[in-house]
Amino acid sequence: MLTRFLLFALLVLMLARAFWRLLTGVVEGASGRPPERRGPPAKGVPMVRDPVCGTFVVPSRALTLTDRGQIHHFCSEECRRAFQEQPGGRSAVSR
């Protein structure tokens, strides 16, 4: 009896996870944005350092900001915003 309950619970968990992944995929596809790339970068890919928090980021995945002709790379919108709000009134074009 206990074995049957555990198998049933496992089946329910697997079905719930499959449904959740399907739902997430549909919402992601409907948003029109490209899917997020997850996981570590390939070996040999150069990384850049976020000037605010110090996190290393792959340039192709980073948010950027051009300030006085220099490109800065950021791990998040929060770090980019913090950089822009630093004293000195940084005006820039961002991606």
C-alpha atoms as one frame of an Amber mdcrd trajectory, in Angstrom:
protein
   0.000   0.000   0.000   2.794   2.454   0.900   4.701   1.543  -2.266   1.648
   2.245  -4.376   1.188   5.645  -2.723   4.854   6.582  -3.259   4.685   5.579
  -6.928   1.500   7.583  -7.377   3.076  10.635  -5.670   6.128  10.340  -7.919
   3.914  10.140 -10.997   1.978  13.233  -9.921   5.225  15.169  -9.355   6.556
  14.183 -12.775   3.328  15.185 -14.503   3.213  18.511 -12.648   6.792  19.288
 -13.655   6.120  18.364 -17.285   3.022  20.576 -17.318   4.940  23.478 -15.737
   7.751  23.226 -18.314   5.197  23.126 -21.138   3.408  26.172 -19.746   6.691
  28.055 -19.329   7.655  27.258 -22.919   4.333  28.493 -24.256   4.584  31.762
 -22.302   8.208  32.247 -23.370   7.308  31.609 -27.008   4.321  33.947 -26.887
   6.429  36.777 -25.459   8.446  36.994 -28.681  11.755  37.308 -26.817  14.608
  34.931 -27.536  15.005  32.263 -24.840  17.518  32.864 -22.074  20.735  30.981
 -22.505  21.593  29.176 -19.322  24.533  27.236 -18.122  28.231  27.879 -18.256
  29.866  29.391 -21.334  31.919  27.244 -23.681  35.594  26.798 -22.853  37.843
  29.563 -24.083  35.136  32.247 -24.173  36.565  35.537 -22.858  34.687  37.121
 -19.982  34.424  40.704 -18.770  33.989  42.053 -15.260  30.949  44.037 -14.112
  32.356  47.344 -12.741  29.661  47.562 -10.040  29.532  44.130  -8.385  32.613
  42.446  -9.851  30.772  39.507 -11.403  32.346  38.040 -14.532  30.006  37.973
 -17.523  30.204  36.608 -21.072  30.092  39.733 -23.302  27.355  38.307 -25.538
  25.063  37.813 -22.505  25.910  41.083 -20.739  24.015  44.336 -20.708  26.202
  47.130 -22.034  26.586  50.841 -21.594  28.814  53.180 -23.586  30.305  55.964
 -21.500  32.722  58.485 -23.016  33.602  56.067 -25.805  34.239  53.107 -23.485
  31.934  50.066 -23.382  31.046  48.746 -19.922  29.467  45.306 -19.402  26.954
  44.525 -16.639  25.454  41.354 -15.211  22.039  42.918 -14.542  19.866  45.958
 -15.082  20.341  46.849 -11.399  24.135  47.081 -11.799  23.818  49.126 -14.983
  21.394  51.510 -13.267  23.719  51.828 -10.244  26.608  52.668 -12.581  24.531
  55.337 -14.330  23.508  56.877 -10.998  27.099  57.317  -9.818  28.193  60.919
  -9.260  29.443  62.632 -12.358  26.224  62.297 -14.343  27.171  59.520 -16.723
  25.242  59.887 -19.971  25.374  56.890 -22.233  23.799  54.757 -24.882  22.895
  51.274 -23.707  21.803  47.952 -25.129
